[in-house]
């Protein structure tokens, strides 16, 4: 979702320059990325109940992976900040490891390979339209996380290919166990 947000901010900056006939600093994208990095460092918190979900899945010996358009260093930092890094081992499919990012299926196919599990036997939990499209294109069952006030609607996530939409991360356990 962070990569999607960065792309939207970059596109919005271009639109504003054109519509308002202003020139933004040449390093606007770097400034945006720097602010996002600051926010992650200062304010990132795990999604409510995600630690409980990961603990329950780990007890069931579920194998977990991350598939993200972000760079591995950023993913590692975010997972550590949220206290959940240990659940993923070396199974991080990142922008550094594929040539095509979401919505292409490459990241999810790599995650399935890391799990040594056929993609059609994997379940993806996603929170963006781009991510849902990616997981769906990889052939995975896709659960969309859509809490109240989320940037995407349940209908948008379903239209992108989500088989289930949840508003509480704890509902993952009901759907997969």
C-alpha positions in Angstrom: 0.0 0.0 0.0 2.9 2.4 0.7 4.2 2.0 -2.9 0.7 2.7 -4.2 0.4 5.8 -2.0 3.8 7.0 -3.2 2.7 6.6 -6.8 -0.6 8.4 -6.2 1.3 11.2 -4.5 3.7 11.6 -7.4 0.8 11.6 -9.9 -1.0 14.2 -7.7 2.1 16.4 -7.6 2.2 16.3 -11.4 -1.5 17.1 -11.6 -1.1 20.1 -9.2 1.8 21.5 -11.2 -0.3 21.4 -14.4 -3.6 22.6 -12.9 -2.1 25.4 -10.8 0.7 26.2 -13.1 3.3 25.9 -10.4 6.7 24.3 -10.2 7.2 21.9 -7.3 10.8 21.1 -6.2 12.6 18.7 -8.4 13.1 16.4 -5.4 9.4 16.3 -4.4 9.3 12.5 -4.7 12.3 12.2 -2.5 10.7 14.6 0.0 7.5 12.5 0.0 9.5 9.3 0.5 11.5 10.9 3.3 8.3 12.0 5.1 6.9 8.5 4.7 10.1 7.1 6.2 9.8 9.5 9.1 6.2 8.5 9.6 7.1 4.8 9.6 9.9 5.3 12.1 7.8 7.6 14.4 4.2 6.4 14.1 3.8 3.0 12.5 1.8 0.6 14.6 0.6 -3.0 13.9 -3.0 -3.4 12.7 -5.2 -4.2 15.6 -5.2 -8.0 16.3 -2.6 -8.8 13.7 -0.1 -10.0 16.3 -2.9 -12.4 17.7 -3.6 -13.6 14.1 0.1 -14.2 13.4 0.6 -16.0 16.7 -2.4 -18.3 16.0 -1.2 -19.1 12.5 2.3 -19.8 13.8 0.9 -22.2 16.4 -0.8 -24.0 13.5 2.5 -24.1 11.8 1.3 -22.0 8.9 4.0 -20.7 6.7 3.9 -17.0 6.1 5.4 -14.7 3.6 5.3 -11.0 2.7 4.7 -9.8 -0.9 5.2 -6.0 -1.1 6.0 -3.5 -3.8 8.3 -1.9 -1.3 12.1 -2.4 -1.0 13.2 -5.2 1.4 15.0 -2.8 3.7 11.8 -0.8 4.2 9.7 -4.0 4.7 12.2 -5.2 7.3 12.1 -1.9 9.2 8.3 -1.8 9.2 8.0 -5.5 10.3 10.5 -4.9 13.1 8.8 -1.6 14.2 5.5 -3.6 14.5 7.2 -6.4 16.4 6.2 -9.1 13.8 9.4 -9.7 11.8 10.0 -13.2 13.3 6.9 -14.6 11.6 8.3 -14.3 8.1 11.9 -15.5 8.3 13.5 -15.0 4.9 10.3 -15.2 3.0 10.0 -11.6 1.9 9.1 -11.0 -1.8 10.0 -7.4 -2.4 10.5 -4.9 -5.2 14.2 -5.8 -5.1 13.5 -9.4 -6.3 11.1 -9.1 -9.2 11.0 -7.2 -12.5 7.2 -6.5 -12.5 5.5 -5.1 -9.4 1.8 -5.3 -8.4 -0.7 -5.6 -10.0 1.4 -8.1 -11.9 1.4 -11.5 -10.1 5.2 -11.8 -9.8 5.5 -10.9 -6.2 2.8 -13.3 -5.1 4.3 -16.0 -7.4 7.7 -15.4 -5.7 6.1 -15.6 -2.3 4.4 -18.9 -3.1 7.8 -20.2 -4.4 9.4 -19.1 -1.1 6.7 -21.0 0.7 7.3 -24.0 -1.6 3.5 -24.1 -2.1 1.6 -23.8 -5.3 0.0 -20.4 -5.6 -3.5 -21.8 -5.9 -3.0 -23.3 -2.4 -2.0 -20.0 -0.9 -4.2 -17.3 0.7 -3.3 -13.7 0.4 -4.4 -11.0 2.7 -4.4 -7.6 1.0 -5.5 -4.0 1.7 -5.3 -2.4 -1.7 -6.9 -2.8 -5.1 -3.5 -3.2 -6.7 -2.6 -5.9 -4.2 -5.9 -7.8 -4.6 -5.4 -7.8 -8.4 -1.9 -9.1 -8.0 -2.8 -12.0 -5.7 -5.9 -12.8 -7.8 -3.8 -12.9 -11.0 -1.4 -15.3 -9.2 -4.3 -17.6 -8.6 -4.5 -17.2 -4.9 -7.6 -17.0 -2.7 -7.6 -13.4 -1.7 -9.0 -11.8 1.5 -9.2 -8.1 1.5 -8.8 -6.1 4.7 -11.0 -3.1 4.7 -11.4 -1.4 8.1 -13.8 1.5 8.6 -12.6 4.7 6.8 -10.2 2.7 4.6 -9.1 4.4 1.4 -10.7 1.6 -0.7 -14.3 0.4 -0.4 -15.4 -3.2 0.0 -17.0 -3.0 -3.4 -13.7 -1.9 -5.0 -11.8 -4.7 -3.4 -14.4 -7.3 -4.4 -14.3 -5.9 -8.0 -10.6 -6.4 -8.0 -11.0 -10.1 -7.2 -11.2 -10.5 -3.4 -13.2 -13.5 -2.5 -13.7 -12.2 1.1 -13.6 -8.7 2.6 -13.0 -8.3 6.3 -13.0 -5.2 8.5 -11.3 -6.8 11.5 -8.0 -8.6 11.0 -9.1 -11.3 13.5 -11.6 -12.5 11.0 -8.7 -14.0 9.0 -8.7 -16.8 11.5 -12.4 -17.6 11.0 -11.8 -17.8 7.2 -8.6 -19.8 7.2 -8.7 -22.1 10.2 
